[in-house]
């Protein structure tokens, strides 16, 4: 499940959200039936204040947004996509603890460091 503190994206809104962000965006792709998705969303919501103004963290329900899930080749959940200027620069599949997510998100702050 997603977290109420993470903006919910849809097939219709993700393009504009990425285009207008002005900073890197981390998108947590999840589904209701996915047991590790809830803890992953909570962890990302807890990390969000640390990156305020420098990185946006949002969520996308894979089941409700099949076009985006297909476009980015989502095969397992949760999947975290890191976008810089609308381009996926990093992908992480599976739930991870803060000790893994914090440095991953921080690495996104350097433009195209991971392309």
C-alpha positions in Angstrom: 0.0 0.0 0.0 1.1 3.6 -0.5 1.5 6.2 2.2 -0.7 9.2 2.5 2.3 11.6 2.7 3.5 10.5 -0.8 1.8 12.2 -3.8 -0.2 9.6 -5.9 0.7 9.6 -9.6 -1.4 8.1 -12.4 -0.9 7.3 -16.0 -2.5 10.6 -16.8 -0.4 12.7 -14.4 3.1 11.2 -14.3 4.4 12.9 -17.4 3.5 16.4 -16.3 4.7 15.7 -12.7 8.1 14.6 -14.0 8.3 17.5 -16.5 7.5 20.1 -13.9 9.4 18.7 -11.0 12.6 20.7 -11.4 14.4 18.2 -9.2 15.0 14.5 -9.3 11.9 12.3 -8.6 11.7 8.9 -6.9 8.6 7.0 -7.8 7.5 4.1 -5.6 5.6 1.6 -7.8 3.4 -0.5 -5.6 0.1 -2.6 -5.4 -2.4 -3.3 -2.7 -1.7 -7.1 -2.8 2.1 -6.6 -2.3 3.1 -7.3 1.3 6.5 -5.5 1.2 5.0 -2.4 -0.5 3.6 -1.0 2.7 6.8 -0.9 4.7 8.7 0.4 1.7 6.2 3.3 1.3 6.5 4.1 5.1 10.2 4.2 4.9 10.2 6.5 1.8 7.7 8.8 3.6 10.0 8.9 6.6 12.9 9.9 4.4 11.0 12.5 2.4 11.6 15.4 4.8 15.4 14.9 4.6 15.2 15.6 0.8 12.7 18.4 0.9 13.3 20.9 -1.9 16.0 18.7 -3.5 14.1 15.5 -4.4 10.5 14.6 -4.8 9.1 11.2 -3.7 5.8 10.0 -5.1 3.9 6.8 -5.5 2.2 5.0 -8.4 -0.2 2.0 -8.0 0.9 -0.5 -10.7 -2.5 -2.2 -11.0 -4.4 1.0 -11.5 -1.9 2.5 -13.9 -0.9 -0.3 -16.4 0.3 2.0 -19.1 3.1 3.5 -16.9 3.9 0.0 -15.5 4.3 -1.4 -19.0 6.2 1.6 -20.2 8.9 1.2 -17.5 9.0 -2.6 -17.6 7.7 -3.1 -14.0 7.9 -6.8 -13.4 8.2 -7.0 -9.6 7.0 -4.9 -6.7 7.8 -2.7 -5.0 10.0 -1.0 -7.7 11.6 2.4 -7.0 12.3 4.4 -10.2 14.6 7.4 -9.9 14.0 10.0 -12.6 16.3 13.0 -13.5 14.8 15.3 -16.1 12.1 12.8 -16.9 14.6 9.9 -17.6 15.0 6.8 -15.4 18.5 6.9 -14.1 18.2 4.2 -11.4 15.9 1.3 -10.6 15.6 -0.6 -7.3 13.4 -3.7 -7.1 12.3 -5.0 -3.7 11.8 -3.4 -0.3 15.0 -2.0 1.3 15.8 -0.5 4.7 16.6 3.2 5.2 20.3 2.4 5.3 20.0 1.4 1.6 17.4 3.9 0.5 19.0 7.0 2.0 22.3 6.8 0.0 20.4 5.7 -3.2 18.2 8.8 -3.0 21.2 11.0 -2.1 23.0 9.8 -5.2 20.2 11.1 -7.3 21.0 14.6 -6.3 24.1 14.6 -8.6 22.7 15.1 -12.1 23.1 12.0 -14.2 25.7 10.5 -11.9 24.3 7.1 -12.5 23.5 7.1 -16.2 
